[in-house]
């Protein structure tokens, strides 16, 4: 069994012990560069309600949507698959992603260490601007940004992107814990108050534009971006509580109420997704290079979990079809290909639309 919350309460303040350092000189921090003009398109909740007021609505109550991990699944602490498994074995033994507050101190430290491991590994050589294996992901995202944003390919592509990142952490850095997710609705308007943004983990989230100088990634140099360029700059943030306030249960439920996939996707991409990026600001607000910011992976587990619980509200229909278009206006189908730049094999939407299919994916969320 996992006793993450209890162990943290008994141990008191969280202390990171023995995490490997980054290969960089904090005193020689790269310059703070402006990210202005590269942030995400935003639609506030009141406008989203108006935009989608005539869209077909679900008959069920979005406030009741959640994942359905069993007590036996929640008790599992090892055996996490690196590659695809059969549908039968996945259904009986899926990986479970634990919400950050249910993640033990040991798991959190292991995650930070795995992140640093990728930062310290040489690049694959497949991405010209990348200076590390970590930056392979940022460079891939930068190259694919026009194709996988502001169209309905956004959710399936990012689902497989996060899964690929998780598998590389396991395969190349020995990460052997459950993966995690971050419930932003619990911190809407107050991301900085979460202990994720503390010196023990990601470093603090200030309200003014600043290079990150504390936490596990203090002094990190980002070589991808800003935007479509590649100029070394520091990992920067500029917290905005008014933006993160839009990552709320009310906004989530408003998007979940849309019955059609394309309406749900548009609502969420321009709503909580965009506001989560801009609310952290700095590198996270850079549409192209945001995966260079460690919080990107926290945020996109939240995004993916929202899609999963929308699917679970009507799985017979929502696993069987998809609507909307790609960037060129071509209709999406279950056979539309998701490209991953050679980091992992390309897949079709059919292979990732159900996270428990056992085809390419095998995971669920703890709630």
TARAZI-V790705 format. One record per run of one state. SS is the DSSP state (H for helix, E for strand, - for the rest). FROM is the first residue (numbers start at 1). LEN is the number of residues. If there is no record, write none. Layout:
BEGIN
SS&FROM&LEN ; SS&FROM&LEN
END
This chain:
BEGIN
-&1&3 ; H&4&8 ; -&12&14 ; H&26&3 ; -&29&16 ; H&45&7 ; -&52&5 ; E&57&1 ; -&58&4 ; H&62&3 ; -&65&6 ; H&71&5 ; -&76&11 ; H&87&6 ; -&93&2 ; E&95&5 ; H&100&3 ; -&103&2 ; H&105&16 ; -&121&12 ; H&133&16 ; -&149&4 ; H&153&21 ; -&174&6 ; E&180&2 ; -&182&2 ; H&184&4 ; -&188&3 ; H&191&3 ; -&194&16 ; E&210&2 ; -&212&9 ; E&221&2 ; -&223&2 ; E&225&1 ; -&226&4 ; E&230&1 ; -&231&2 ; E&233&2 ; -&235&1 ; E&236&2 ; -&238&3 ; H&241&4 ; -&245&4 ; H&249&8 ; -&257&1 ; E&258&1 ; -&259&2 ; H&261&20 ; -&281&1 ; H&282&4 ; -&286&4 ; H&290&3 ; -&293&2 ; H&295&18 ; -&313&2 ; H&315&4 ; -&319&6 ; E&325&1 ; -&326&5 ; E&331&1 ; -&332&5 ; E&337&2 ; -&339&8 ; E&347&2 ; H&349&4 ; -&353&10 ; E&363&3 ; -&366&2
END
